[in-house]
Amino acid sequence: MTERIVVGAALVDGERLLAARRSAPAELAGRWELPGGKVEAGETPEAALVRELREELGVAAEPGERVPGQWPLRPPLVLQVWTARLRPGSAAPEPLEDHDALRWLTPAQVWDVPWLDQDVPAVEQVLAHLGIEAGTPASGTEPG
């Protein structure tokens, strides 16, 4: 089975990171993630990131650099994360698809939300990559 890439966006504004709360599917609802989605056939991960952010959040985003590493989701999916910024003149992010809330999290707030289990190591790597000190995730998060 060939790996299929899911792109996640570390959408940043200064030191704030955008988190999106899942509304679907039911088993993921209420947990938080980095927004993004599957790379389609013939699409680059960067193009998928721009498309997914437009579809899910209604924003015009500019991909940055890939965050080192990748994280297994359910087979054959693997998560890869890119930094991203809103383009000048972009609309503010809104939860349009698969999400019911968004939050810009400061470094002190990053671990205040219950992240999807598979997003925790990705978020830790994003913070390290960006040089942001944010403490460590709370232990005992609910299983996802």
N, CA, C and O atoms as CSV, one atom per row, in Angstrom:
chain,resi,resn,atom,element,x,y,z
A,1,MET,N,N,0.851,-1.185,0.000
A,1,MET,CA,C,0.000,0.000,0.000
A,1,MET,C,C,0.895,1.246,0.000
A,1,MET,O,O,1.795,1.373,0.830
A,2,THR,N,N,0.644,2.136,-0.914
A,2,THR,CA,C,1.434,3.349,-1.033
A,2,THR,C,C,0.962,4.391,-0.032
A,2,THR,O,O,-0.238,4.573,0.172
A,3,GLU,N,N,1.922,5.074,0.591
A,3,GLU,CA,C,1.565,6.157,1.514
A,3,GLU,C,C,0.810,7.244,0.772
A,3,GLU,O,O,1.107,7.550,-0.383
A,4,ARG,N,N,-0.166,7.821,1.450
A,4,ARG,CA,C,-0.890,8.953,0.892
A,4,ARG,C,C,-0.680,10.118,1.853
A,4,ARG,O,O,-0.896,9.988,3.058
A,5,ILE,N,N,-0.261,11.248,1.311
A,5,ILE,CA,C,0.083,12.396,2.145
A,5,ILE,C,C,-1.158,13.212,2.493
A,5,ILE,O,O,-1.987,13.523,1.638
A,6,VAL,N,N,-1.256,13.544,3.765
A,6,VAL,CA,C,-2.222,14.520,4.255
A,6,VAL,C,C,-1.388,15.719,4.681
A,6,VAL,O,O,-0.462,15.588,5.482
A,7,VAL,N,N,-1.722,16.893,4.138
A,7,VAL,CA,C,-0.974,18.093,4.512
A,7,VAL,C,C,-1.685,18.784,5.664
A,7,VAL,O,O,-2.910,18.906,5.684
A,8,GLY,N,N,-0.892,19.227,6.608
A,8,GLY,CA,C,-1.403,20.027,7.712
A,8,GLY,C,C,-0.757,21.394,7.631
A,8,GLY,O,O,0.414,21.517,7.272
A,9,ALA,N,N,-1.519,22.416,7.963
A,9,ALA,CA,C,-1.008,23.783,7.904
A,9,ALA,C,C,-0.701,24.288,9.302
A,9,ALA,O,O,-1.572,24.337,10.171
A,10,ALA,N,N,0.549,24.662,9.499
A,10,ALA,CA,C,0.917,25.410,10.696
A,10,ALA,C,C,0.729,26.876,10.306
A,10,ALA,O,O,1.687,27.585,9.997
A,11,LEU,N,N,-0.538,27.311,10.331
A,11,LEU,CA,C,-0.874,28.673,9.922
A,11,LEU,C,C,-0.524,29.599,11.076
A,11,LEU,O,O,-1.113,29.520,12.154
A,12,VAL,N,N,0.439,30.475,10.834
A,12,VAL,CA,C,0.954,31.315,11.910
A,12,VAL,C,C,0.695,32.791,11.642
A,12,VAL,O,O,0.655,33.254,10.503
A,13,ASP,N,N,0.523,33.499,12.744
A,13,ASP,CA,C,0.391,34.948,12.741
A,13,ASP,C,C,1.248,35.429,13.902
A,13,ASP,O,O,0.821,35.400,15.056
A,14,GLY,N,N,2.463,35.872,13.585
A,14,GLY,CA,C,3.409,36.173,14.648
A,14,GLY,C,C,3.772,34.866,15.330
A,14,GLY,O,O,4.254,33.940,14.677
A,15,GLU,N,N,3.545,34.779,16.647
A,15,GLU,CA,C,3.789,33.525,17.367
A,15,GLU,C,C,2.503,32.748,17.601
A,15,GLU,O,O,2.521,31.720,18.278
A,16,ARG,N,N,1.387,33.218,17.055
A,16,ARG,CA,C,0.118,32.505,17.248
A,16,ARG,C,C,-0.051,31.436,16.175
A,16,ARG,O,O,0.325,31.631,15.019
A,17,LEU,N,N,-0.623,30.305,16.579
A,17,LEU,CA,C,-0.854,29.168,15.701
A,17,LEU,C,C,-2.356,28.923,15.614
A,17,LEU,O,O,-3.046,28.928,16.633
A,18,LEU,N,N,-2.864,28.709,14.405
A,18,LEU,CA,C,-4.294,28.470,14.231
A,18,LEU,C,C,-4.612,26.995,14.451
A,18,LEU,O,O,-3.992,26.117,13.851
A,19,ALA,N,N,-5.590,26.737,15.322
A,19,ALA,CA,C,-6.096,25.390,15.572
A,19,ALA,C,C,-7.551,25.345,15.134
A,19,ALA,O,O,-8.280,26.327,15.269
A,20,ALA,N,N,-7.969,24.192,14.605
A,20,ALA,CA,C,-9.337,24.014,14.115
A,20,ALA,C,C,-9.972,22.837,14.849
A,20,ALA,O,O,-9.378,21.765,14.958
A,21,ARG,N,N,-11.197,23.052,15.356
A,21,ARG,CA,C,-11.903,21.972,16.070
A,21,ARG,C,C,-12.751,21.177,15.088
A,21,ARG,O,O,-13.579,21.742,14.373
A,22,ARG,N,N,-12.542,19.871,15.055
A,22,ARG,CA,C,-13.265,18.981,14.144
A,22,ARG,C,C,-14.741,18.919,14.512
A,22,ARG,O,O,-15.103,18.883,15.688
A,23,SER,N,N,-15.585,18.907,13.486
A,23,SER,CA,C,-17.012,18.657,13.682
A,23,SER,C,C,-17.408,17.332,13.041
A,23,SER,O,O,-18.502,16.824,13.287
A,24,ALA,N,N,-16.519,16.770,12.218
A,24,ALA,CA,C,-16.773,15.498,11.542
A,24,ALA,C,C,-15.425,14.863,11.235
A,24,ALA,O,O,-14.426,15.571,11.105
A,25,PRO,N,N,-15.383,13.543,11.119
A,25,PRO,CA,C,-16.405,12.561,11.455
A,25,PRO,C,C,-16.633,12.509,12.971
A,25,PRO,O,O,-15.878,13.094,13.747
A,26,ALA,N,N,-17.672,11.808,13.364
A,26,ALA,CA,C,-18.115,11.801,14.763
A,26,ALA,C,C,-17.006,11.413,15.734
A,26,ALA,O,O,-16.900,11.987,16.817
A,27,GLU,N,N,-16.167,10.426,15.346
A,27,GLU,CA,C,-15.134,9.970,16.286
A,27,GLU,C,C,-14.036,11.012,16.524
A,27,GLU,O,O,-13.267,10.891,17.478
A,28,LEU,N,N,-13.957,12.035,15.661
A,28,LEU,CA,C,-12.947,13.088,15.835
A,28,LEU,C,C,-13.559,14.406,16.321
A,28,LEU,O,O,-12.833,15.334,16.677
A,29,ALA,N,N,-14.877,14.488,16.334
A,29,ALA,CA,C,-15.559,15.745,16.678
A,29,ALA,C,C,-15.160,16.205,18.080
A,29,ALA,O,O,-15.084,15.417,19.023
A,30,GLY,N,N,-14.910,17.516,18.180
A,30,GLY,CA,C,-14.572,18.121,19.452
A,30,GLY,C,C,-13.080,18.172,19.733
A,30,GLY,O,O,-12.649,18.849,20.667
A,31,ARG,N,N,-12.286,17.466,18.938
A,31,ARG,CA,C,-10.829,17.503,19.104
A,31,ARG,C,C,-10.252,18.515,18.119
A,31,ARG,O,O,-10.883,18.840,17.113
A,32,TRP,N,N,-9.068,19.004,18.408
A,32,TRP,CA,C,-8.443,20.070,17.631
A,32,TRP,C,C,-7.322,19.522,16.760
A,32,TRP,O,O,-6.673,18.531,17.096
A,33,GLU,N,N,-7.109,20.200,15.619
A,33,GLU,CA,C,-6.079,19.762,14.679
A,33,GLU,C,C,-5.505,20.957,13.947
A,33,GLU,O,O,-6.027,22.070,14.016
A,34,LEU,N,N,-4.411,20.696,13.240
A,34,LEU,CA,C,-3.899,21.648,12.266
A,34,LEU,C,C,-4.773,21.476,11.030
A,34,LEU,O,O,-4.961,20.347,10.577
A,35,PRO,N,N,-5.316,22.563,10.465
A,35,PRO,CA,C,-6.178,22.401,9.294
A,35,PRO,C,C,-5.396,21.864,8.101
A,35,PRO,O,O,-4.177,22.017,8.022
A,36,GLY,N,N,-6.111,21.236,7.182
A,36,GLY,CA,C,-5.474,20.694,5.979
A,36,GLY,C,C,-6.284,19.550,5.425
A,36,GLY,O,O,-7.475,19.424,5.711
A,37,GLY,N,N,-5.637,18.709,4.626
A,37,GLY,CA,C,-6.348,17.584,4.032
A,37,GLY,C,C,-5.471,16.799,3.084
A,37,GLY,O,O,-4.265,17.025,2.991
A,38,LYS,N,N,-6.104,15.867,2.377
A,38,LYS,CA,C,-5.382,14.938,1.502
A,38,LYS,C,C,-4.875,15.625,0.234
A,38,LYS,O,O,-5.535,16.491,-0.341
A,39,VAL,N,N,-3.679,15.207,-0.177
A,39,VAL,CA,C,-3.111,15.640,-1.447
A,39,VAL,C,C,-3.767,14.807,-2.541
A,39,VAL,O,O,-3.756,13.578,-2.477
A,40,GLU,N,N,-4.338,15.469,-3.541
A,40,GLU,CA,C,-4.994,14.772,-4.649
A,40,GLU,C,C,-3.965,14.357,-5.700
A,40,GLU,O,O,-2.863,14.903,-5.744
A,41,ALA,N,N,-4.328,13.394,-6.543
A,41,ALA,CA,C,-3.443,12.917,-7.606
A,41,ALA,C,C,-3.011,14.089,-8.486
A,41,ALA,O,O,-3.832,14.909,-8.898
A,42,GLY,N,N,-1.717,14.154,-8.764
A,42,GLY,CA,C,-1.189,15.196,-9.633
A,42,GLY,C,C,-1.003,16.544,-8.960
A,42,GLY,O,O,-0.638,17.519,-9.616
A,43,GLU,N,N,-1.250,16.610,-7.667
A,43,GLU,CA,C,-1.164,17.875,-6.924
A,43,GLU,C,C,0.093,17.859,-6.053
A,43,GLU,O,O,0.436,16.823,-5.482
A,44,THR,N,N,0.776,18.989,-5.949
A,44,THR,CA,C,1.902,19.059,-5.022
A,44,THR,C,C,1.350,19.271,-3.611
A,44,THR,O,O,0.242,19.785,-3.457
A,45,PRO,N,N,2.101,18.886,-2.585
A,45,PRO,CA,C,1.630,19.147,-1.220
A,45,PRO,C,C,1.350,20.636,-0.972
A,45,PRO,O,O,0.385,20.981,-0.291
A,46,GLU,N,N,2.191,21.510,-1.523
A,46,GLU,CA,C,1.980,22.949,-1.330
A,46,GLU,C,C,0.678,23.419,-1.977
A,46,GLU,O,O,-0.050,24.227,-1.401
A,47,ALA,N,N,0.385,22.904,-3.189
A,47,ALA,CA,C,-0.871,23.269,-3.857
A,47,ALA,C,C,-2.066,22.732,-3.074
A,47,ALA,O,O,-3.094,23.401,-2.965
A,48,ALA,N,N,-1.928,21.516,-2.528
A,48,ALA,CA,C,-3.006,20.939,-1.716
A,48,ALA,C,C,-3.253,21.782,-0.472
A,48,ALA,O,O,-4.400,21.983,-0.073
A,49,LEU,N,N,-2.189,22.271,0.136
A,49,LEU,CA,C,-2.307,23.101,1.331
A,49,LEU,C,C,-3.105,24.372,1.023
A,49,LEU,O,O,-4.020,24.737,1.761
A,50,VAL,N,N,-2.749,25.031,-0.063
A,50,VAL,CA,C,-3.456,26.253,-0.459
A,50,VAL,C,C,-4.930,25.948,-0.731
A,50,VAL,O,O,-5.809,26.689,-0.290
A,51,ARG,N,N,-5.204,24.848,-1.464
A,51,ARG,CA,C,-6.581,24.474,-1.793
A,51,ARG,C,C,-7.372,24.134,-0.537
A,51,ARG,O,O,-8.487,24.621,-0.352
A,52,GLU,N,N,-6.802,23.302,0.324
A,52,GLU,CA,C,-7.513,22.891,1.539
A,52,GLU,C,C,-7.824,24.086,2.443
A,52,GLU,O,O,-8.916,24.160,3.005
A,53,LEU,N,N,-6.897,25.006,2.588
A,53,LEU,CA,C,-7.151,26.182,3.435
A,53,LEU,C,C,-8.233,27.075,2.834
A,53,LEU,O,O,-9.014,27.692,3.559
A,54,ARG,N,N,-8.273,27.139,1.501
A,54,ARG,CA,C,-9.340,27.895,0.841
A,54,ARG,C,C,-10.691,27.222,1.082
A,54,ARG,O,O,-11.671,27.890,1.412
A,55,GLU,N,N,-10.739,25.884,0.915
A,55,GLU,CA,C,-11.997,25.149,1.075
A,55,GLU,C,C,-12.462,25.113,2.538
A,55,GLU,O,O,-13.639,25.339,2.821
A,56,GLU,N,N,-11.535,24.830,3.468
A,56,GLU,CA,C,-11.914,24.641,4.870
A,56,GLU,C,C,-12.081,25.938,5.642
A,56,GLU,O,O,-12.915,26.022,6.543
A,57,LEU,N,N,-11.283,26.962,5.291
A,57,LEU,CA,C,-11.254,28.188,6.094
A,57,LEU,C,C,-11.615,29.446,5.319
A,57,LEU,O,O,-11.794,30.507,5.917
A,58,GLY,N,N,-11.725,29.344,3.979
A,58,GLY,CA,C,-12.063,30.512,3.163
A,58,GLY,C,C,-10.959,31.543,3.081
A,58,GLY,O,O,-11.234,32.732,2.922
A,59,VAL,N,N,-9.705,31.105,3.187
A,59,VAL,CA,C,-8.582,32.048,3.186
A,59,VAL,C,C,-7.679,31.848,1.979
A,59,VAL,O,O,-7.657,30.782,1.363
A,60,ALA,N,N,-6.939,32.895,1.660
A,60,ALA,CA,C,-5.869,32.820,0.675
A,60,ALA,C,C,-4.573,32.714,1.468
A,60,ALA,O,O,-4.182,33.648,2.168
A,61,ALA,N,N,-3.912,31.564,1.348
A,61,ALA,CA,C,-2.710,31.312,2.145
A,61,ALA,C,C,-1.502,31.113,1.247
A,61,ALA,O,O,-1.617,30.762,0.073
A,62,GLU,N,N,-0.359,31.347,1.830
A,62,GLU,CA,C,0.907,31.182,1.141
A,62,GLU,C,C,1.712,30.121,1.896
A,62,GLU,O,O,2.048,30.321,3.063
A,63,PRO,N,N,2.027,28.991,1.242
A,63,PRO,CA,C,2.802,27.967,1.946
A,63,PRO,C,C,4.215,28.447,2.209
A,63,PRO,O,O,4.793,29.193,1.419
A,64,GLY,N,N,4.762,28.006,3.334
A,64,GLY,CA,C,6.145,28.318,3.675
A,64,GLY,C,C,6.992,27.077,3.494
A,64,GLY,O,O,7.007,26.469,2.424
A,65,GLU,N,N,7.701,26.704,4.557
A,65,GLU,CA,C,8.593,25.552,4.457
A,65,GLU,C,C,7.990,24.346,5.144
A,65,GLU,O,O,7.145,24.464,6.032
A,66,ARG,N,N,8.444,23.190,4.712
A,66,ARG,CA,C,7.979,21.952,5.331
A,66,ARG,C,C,8.623,21.797,6.703
A,66,ARG,O,O,9.822,22.020,6.871
A,67,VAL,N,N,7.820,21.418,7.663
A,67,VAL,CA,C,8.313,21.111,9.005
A,67,VAL,C,C,8.899,19.705,8.948
A,67,VAL,O,O,8.236,18.795,8.451
A,68,PRO,N,N,10.120,19.497,9.441
A,68,PRO,CA,C,10.738,18.169,9.352
A,68,PRO,C,C,9.893,17.093,10.032
A,68,PRO,O,O,9.297,17.314,11.086
A,69,GLY,N,N,9.862,15.928,9.398
A,69,GLY,CA,C,9.152,14.783,9.961
A,69,GLY,C,C,7.845,14.500,9.258
A,69,GLY,O,O,7.350,15.306,8.470
A,70,GLN,N,N,7.293,13.328,9.564
A,70,GLN,CA,C,5.941,12.987,9.141
A,70,GLN,C,C,5.381,12.039,10.188
A,70,GLN,O,O,6.127,11.337,10.871
A,71,TRP,N,N,4.045,12.026,10.305
A,71,TRP,CA,C,3.397,11.318,11.396
A,71,TRP,C,C,2.302,10.421,10.833
A,71,TRP,O,O,1.493,10.859,10.016
A,72,PRO,N,N,2.279,9.142,11.278
A,72,PRO,CA,C,1.279,8.214,10.753
A,72,PRO,C,C,-0.127,8.571,11.232
A,72,PRO,O,O,-0.339,8.897,12.400
A,73,LEU,N,N,-1.074,8.503,10.311
A,73,LEU,CA,C,-2.490,8.625,10.636
A,73,LEU,C,C,-3.041,7.212,10.508
A,73,LEU,O,O,-2.369,6.262,10.912
A,74,ARG,N,N,-4.233,7.041,9.964
A,74,ARG,CA,C,-4.673,5.657,9.715
A,74,ARG,C,C,-4.086,5.236,8.362
A,74,ARG,O,O,-4.043,6.043,7.434
A,75,PRO,N,N,-3.630,3.974,8.240
A,75,PRO,CA,C,-3.003,3.529,6.985
A,75,PRO,C,C,-3.946,3.745,5.803
A,75,PRO,O,O,-5.140,3.469,5.923
A,76,PRO,N,N,-3.450,4.226,4.674
A,76,PRO,CA,C,-2.054,4.488,4.310
A,76,PRO,C,C,-1.673,5.959,4.491
A,76,PRO,O,O,-0.703,6.419,3.888
A,77,LEU,N,N,-2.426,6.709,5.317
A,77,LEU,CA,C,-2.234,8.153,5.408
A,77,LEU,C,C,-1.099,8.541,6.347
A,77,LEU,O,O,-0.941,7.969,7.426
A,78,VAL,N,N,-0.306,9.531,5.911
A,78,VAL,CA,C,0.732,10.119,6.759
A,78,VAL,C,C,0.579,11.632,6.716
A,78,VAL,O,O,0.276,12.212,5.673
A,79,LEU,N,N,0.793,12.261,7.866
A,79,LEU,CA,C,0.680,13.716,7.991
A,79,LEU,C,C,2.032,14.364,7.760
A,79,LEU,O,O,3.030,13.988,8.375
A,80,GLN,N,N,2.054,15.341,6.868
A,80,GLN,CA,C,3.208,16.206,6.677
A,80,GLN,C,C,2.714,17.627,6.910
A,80,GLN,O,O,1.602,17.978,6.515
A,81,VAL,N,N,3.548,18.444,7.554
A,81,VAL,CA,C,3.123,19.793,7.925
A,81,VAL,C,C,4.010,20.831,7.250
A,81,VAL,O,O,5.231,20.684,7.176
A,82,TRP,N,N,3.365,21.875,6.764
A,82,TRP,CA,C,4.046,23.038,6.204
A,82,TRP,C,C,3.652,24.267,7.011
A,82,TRP,O,O,2.526,24.372,7.497
A,83,THR,N,N,4.583,25.185,7.144
A,83,THR,CA,C,4.202,26.476,7.704
A,83,THR,C,C,3.424,27.226,6.623
A,83,THR,O,O,3.602,26.968,5.432
A,84,ALA,N,N,2.575,28.139,7.035
A,84,ALA,CA,C,1.793,28.931,6.078
A,84,ALA,C,C,1.423,30.250,6.729
A,84,ALA,O,O,1.355,30.363,7.953
A,85,ARG,N,N,1.189,31.235,5.894
A,85,ARG,CA,C,0.738,32.555,6.345
A,85,ARG,C,C,-0.420,32.993,5.459
A,85,ARG,O,O,-0.535,32.574,4.307
A,86,LEU,N,N,-1.270,33.841,6.015
A,86,LEU,CA,C,-2.342,34.423,5.204
A,86,LEU,C,C,-1.724,35.416,4.234
A,86,LEU,O,O,-0.817,36.166,4.595
A,87,ARG,N,N,-2.216,35.418,3.008
A,87,ARG,CA,C,-1.763,36.414,2.032
A,87,ARG,C,C,-2.350,37.767,2.406
A,87,ARG,O,O,-3.433,37.826,2.988
A,88,PRO,N,N,-1.654,38.859,2.082
A,88,PRO,CA,C,-2.231,40.188,2.337
A,88,PRO,C,C,-3.597,40.298,1.655
A,88,PRO,O,O,-3.753,39.909,0.497
A,89,GLY,N,N,-4.567,40.821,2.368
A,89,GLY,CA,C,-5.907,40.982,1.823
A,89,GLY,C,C,-6.788,39.750,1.948
A,89,GLY,O,O,-7.951,39.791,1.548
A,90,SER,N,N,-6.263,38.643,2.497
A,90,SER,CA,C,-7.078,37.439,2.673
A,90,SER,C,C,-8.194,37.709,3.667
A,90,SER,O,O,-8.053,38.524,4.579
A,91,ALA,N,N,-9.298,37.012,3.476
A,91,ALA,CA,C,-10.373,37.041,4.472
A,91,ALA,C,C,-9.855,36.409,5.758
A,91,ALA,O,O,-8.886,35.650,5.735
A,92,ALA,N,N,-10.496,36.722,6.875
A,92,ALA,CA,C,-10.164,36.065,8.138
A,92,ALA,C,C,-10.632,34.611,8.063
A,92,ALA,O,O,-11.653,34.331,7.434
A,93,PRO,N,N,-9.910,33.685,8.687
A,93,PRO,CA,C,-10.324,32.277,8.649
A,93,PRO,C,C,-11.687,32.062,9.311
A,93,PRO,O,O,-11.987,32.638,10.357
A,94,GLU,N,N,-12.494,31.224,8.679
A,94,GLU,CA,C,-13.797,30.828,9.228
A,94,GLU,C,C,-13.913,29.314,9.111
A,94,GLU,O,O,-13.384,28.736,8.161
A,95,PRO,N,N,-14.596,28.649,10.057
A,95,PRO,CA,C,-14.757,27.197,9.977
A,95,PRO,C,C,-15.857,26.821,8.984
A,95,PRO,O,O,-17.031,26.765,9.350
A,96,LEU,N,N,-15.483,26.563,7.727
A,96,LEU,CA,C,-16.461,26.314,6.666
A,96,LEU,C,C,-16.767,24.839,6.462
A,96,LEU,O,O,-17.903,24.482,6.149
A,97,GLU,N,N,-15.767,23.974,6.636
A,97,GLU,CA,C,-15.910,22.562,6.257
A,97,GLU,C,C,-15.217,21.680,7.283
A,97,GLU,O,O,-14.025,21.849,7.537
A,98,ASP,N,N,-15.952,20.735,7.879
A,98,ASP,CA,C,-15.401,19.758,8.822
A,98,ASP,C,C,-14.943,20.341,10.156
A,98,ASP,O,O,-14.387,19.616,10.981
A,99,HIS,N,N,-15.167,21.632,10.383
A,99,HIS,CA,C,-14.777,22.266,11.643
A,99,HIS,C,C,-15.928,23.138,12.139
A,99,HIS,O,O,-16.720,23.645,11.344
A,100,ASP,N,N,-16.015,23.311,13.479
A,100,ASP,CA,C,-17.053,24.190,14.024
A,100,ASP,C,C,-16.485,25.335,14.847
A,100,ASP,O,O,-17.241,26.165,15.352
A,101,ALA,N,N,-15.157,25.394,14.993
A,101,ALA,CA,C,-14.528,26.490,15.728
A,101,ALA,C,C,-13.069,26.592,15.326
A,101,ALA,O,O,-12.442,25.603,14.945
A,102,LEU,N,N,-12.540,27.803,15.417
A,102,LEU,CA,C,-11.123,28.066,15.170
A,102,LEU,C,C,-10.604,28.897,16.335
A,102,LEU,O,O,-11.341,29.688,16.922
A,103,ARG,N,N,-9.329,28.710,16.662
A,103,ARG,CA,C,-8.700,29.539,17.692
A,103,ARG,C,C,-7.263,29.842,17.299
A,103,ARG,O,O,-6.513,28.955,16.892
A,104,TRP,N,N,-6.890,31.118,17.430
A,104,TRP,CA,C,-5.489,31.491,17.319
A,104,TRP,C,C,-4.901,31.300,18.709
A,104,TRP,O,O,-5.316,31.967,19.657
A,105,LEU,N,N,-3.941,30.399,18.836
A,105,LEU,CA,C,-3.365,30.061,20.126
A,105,LEU,C,C,-1.993,30.704,20.297
A,105,LEU,O,O,-1.114,30.554,19.449
A,106,THR,N,N,-1.823,31.418,21.401
A,106,THR,CA,C,-0.510,31.952,21.748
A,106,THR,C,C,0.341,30.800,22.275
A,106,THR,O,O,-0.200,29.737,22.578
A,107,PRO,N,N,1.653,30.980,22.393
A,107,PRO,CA,C,2.470,29.896,22.946
A,107,PRO,C,C,1.954,29.403,24.305
A,107,PRO,O,O,2.017,28.206,24.583
A,108,ALA,N,N,1.455,30.290,25.138
A,108,ALA,CA,C,0.954,29.890,26.454
A,108,ALA,C,C,-0.361,29.109,26.362
A,108,ALA,O,O,-0.728,28.408,27.306
A,109,GLN,N,N,-1.070,29.220,25.240
A,109,GLN,CA,C,-2.376,28.574,25.084
A,109,GLN,C,C,-2.347,27.300,24.246
A,109,GLN,O,O,-3.350,26.590,24.178
A,110,VAL,N,N,-1.226,26.998,23.611
A,110,VAL,CA,C,-1.170,25.899,22.639
A,110,VAL,C,C,-1.711,24.588,23.197
A,110,VAL,O,O,-2.396,23.852,22.487
A,111,TRP,N,N,-1.414,24.290,24.451
A,111,TRP,CA,C,-1.836,23.006,25.008
A,111,TRP,C,C,-3.139,23.118,25.792
A,111,TRP,O,O,-3.495,22.202,26.534
A,112,ASP,N,N,-3.863,24.246,25.634
A,112,ASP,CA,C,-5.159,24.421,26.306
A,112,ASP,C,C,-6.289,23.679,25.600
A,112,ASP,O,O,-7.371,23.525,26.166
A,113,VAL,N,N,-6.056,23.220,24.374
A,113,VAL,CA,C,-7.106,22.531,23.621
A,113,VAL,C,C,-6.760,21.046,23.517
A,113,VAL,O,O,-5.580,20.694,23.505
A,114,PRO,N,N,-7.764,20.167,23.443
A,114,PRO,CA,C,-7.497,18.732,23.288
A,114,PRO,C,C,-7.203,18.391,21.819
A,114,PRO,O,O,-8.117,18.139,21.033
A,115,TRP,N,N,-5.925,18.389,21.471
A,115,TRP,CA,C,-5.498,18.070,20.111
A,115,TRP,C,C,-5.796,16.607,19.804
A,115,TRP,O,O,-5.815,15.768,20.704
A,116,LEU,N,N,-6.030,16.306,18.529
A,116,LEU,CA,C,-6.071,14.913,18.088
A,116,LEU,C,C,-4.734,14.277,18.448
A,116,LEU,O,O,-3.685,14.908,18.316
A,117,ASP,N,N,-4.775,13.035,18.899
A,117,ASP,CA,C,-3.546,12.375,19.346
A,117,ASP,C,C,-2.439,12.444,18.297
A,117,ASP,O,O,-1.282,12.700,18.628
A,118,GLN,N,N,-2.798,12.216,17.023
A,118,GLN,CA,C,-1.776,12.183,15.982
A,118,GLN,C,C,-1.224,13.572,15.669
A,118,GLN,O,O,-0.160,13.683,15.059
A,119,ASP,N,N,-1.923,14.634,16.075
A,119,ASP,CA,C,-1.432,15.988,15.829
A,119,ASP,C,C,-0.472,16.466,16.914
A,119,ASP,O,O,0.292,17.403,16.681
A,120,VAL,N,N,-0.491,15.844,18.096
A,120,VAL,CA,C,0.360,16.310,19.197
A,120,VAL,C,C,1.837,16.327,18.808
A,120,VAL,O,O,2.478,17.366,18.969
A,121,PRO,N,N,2.419,15.214,18.296
A,121,PRO,CA,C,3.834,15.280,17.932
A,121,PRO,C,C,4.101,16.258,16.794
A,121,PRO,O,O,5.170,16.867,16.745
A,122,ALA,N,N,3.161,16.416,15.892
A,122,ALA,CA,C,3.325,17.378,14.801
A,122,ALA,C,C,3.354,18.807,15.348
A,122,ALA,O,O,4.180,19.617,14.928
A,123,VAL,N,N,2.455,19.114,16.281
A,123,VAL,CA,C,2.425,20.458,16.881
A,123,VAL,C,C,3.722,20.706,17.657
A,123,VAL,O,O,4.290,21.796,17.586
A,124,GLU,N,N,4.188,19.694,18.396
A,124,GLU,CA,C,5.462,19.842,19.119
A,124,GLU,C,C,6.593,20.170,18.148
A,124,GLU,O,O,7.427,21.030,18.429
A,125,GLN,N,N,6.620,19.475,16.994
A,125,GLN,CA,C,7.677,19.710,16.009
A,125,GLN,C,C,7.532,21.089,15.368
A,125,GLN,O,O,8.534,21.753,15.098
A,126,VAL,N,N,6.296,21.526,15.121
A,126,VAL,CA,C,6.056,22.869,14.573
A,126,VAL,C,C,6.634,23.920,15.511
A,126,VAL,O,O,7.346,24.825,15.074
A,127,LEU,N,N,6.328,23.801,16.797
A,127,LEU,CA,C,6.810,24.778,17.771
A,127,LEU,C,C,8.333,24.792,17.816
A,127,LEU,O,O,8.948,25.858,17.855
A,128,ALA,N,N,8.942,23.602,17.812
A,128,ALA,CA,C,10.403,23.520,17.819
A,128,ALA,C,C,10.975,24.143,16.548
A,128,ALA,O,O,11.963,24.875,16.598
A,129,HIS,N,N,10.347,23.847,15.407
A,129,HIS,CA,C,10.810,24.358,14.117
A,129,HIS,C,C,10.749,25.883,14.076
A,129,HIS,O,O,11.625,26.538,13.511
A,130,LEU,N,N,9.699,26.434,14.684
A,130,LEU,CA,C,9.517,27.889,14.686
A,130,LEU,C,C,10.269,28.564,15.832
A,130,LEU,O,O,10.307,29.791,15.916
A,131,GLY,N,N,10.866,27.759,16.714
A,131,GLY,CA,C,11.604,28.316,17.839
A,131,GLY,C,C,10.700,28.930,18.898
A,131,GLY,O,O,11.075,29.891,19.570
A,132,ILE,N,N,9.494,28.358,19.041
A,132,ILE,CA,C,8.522,28.880,19.999
A,132,ILE,C,C,8.522,27.996,21.240
A,132,ILE,O,O,8.357,26.779,21.151
A,133,GLU,N,N,8.712,28.630,22.406
A,133,GLU,CA,C,8.655,27.909,23.685
A,133,GLU,C,C,7.208,27.859,24.136
A,133,GLU,O,O,6.590,28.901,24.357
A,134,ALA,N,N,6.657,26.655,24.275
A,134,ALA,CA,C,5.245,26.551,24.667
A,134,ALA,C,C,4.980,25.481,25.705
A,134,ALA,O,O,3.836,25.060,25.878
A,135,GLY,N,N,6.018,25.034,26.401
A,135,GLY,CA,C,5.780,23.993,27.395
A,135,GLY,C,C,5.529,22.658,26.721
A,135,GLY,O,O,5.872,22.463,25.555
A,136,THR,N,N,4.930,21.744,27.462
A,136,THR,CA,C,4.686,20.415,26.934
A,136,THR,C,C,3.199,20.094,27.032
A,136,THR,O,O,2.493,20.667,27.862
A,137,PRO,N,N,2.720,19.184,26.193
A,137,PRO,CA,C,1.293,18.846,26.240
A,137,PRO,C,C,0.926,18.239,27.590
A,137,PRO,O,O,1.732,17.558,28.226
A,138,ALA,N,N,-0.292,18.499,28.006
A,138,ALA,CA,C,-0.784,17.916,29.248
A,138,ALA,C,C,-0.887,16.417,29.077
A,138,ALA,O,O,-1.292,15.938,28.018
A,139,SER,N,N,-0.530,15.677,30.096
A,139,SER,CA,C,-0.675,14.218,30.012
A,139,SER,C,C,-2.121,13.859,30.288
A,139,SER,O,O,-2.883,14.630,30.871
A,140,GLY,N,N,-2.468,12.664,29.849
A,140,GLY,CA,C,-3.811,12.178,30.126
A,140,GLY,C,C,-4.887,12.783,29.243
A,140,GLY,O,O,-6.041,12.893,29.658
A,141,THR,N,N,-4.517,13.183,28.007
A,141,THR,CA,C,-5.572,13.649,27.094
A,141,THR,C,C,-6.443,12.466,26.742
A,141,THR,O,O,-5.986,11.323,26.725
A,142,GLU,N,N,-7.689,12.745,26.464
A,142,GLU,CA,C,-8.621,11.663,26.164
A,142,GLU,C,C,-8.197,10.954,24.889
A,142,GLU,O,O,-7.685,11.596,23.972
A,143,PRO,N,N,-8.398,9.644,24.809
A,143,PRO,CA,C,-8.070,8.936,23.571
A,143,PRO,C,C,-8.955,9.418,22.429
A,143,PRO,O,O,-10.114,9.780,22.632
A,144,GLY,N,N,-8.392,9.418,21.239
A,144,GLY,CA,C,-9.141,9.909,20.093
A,144,GLY,C,C,-9.592,8.795,19.293
A,144,GLY,O,O,-10.249,8.994,18.271
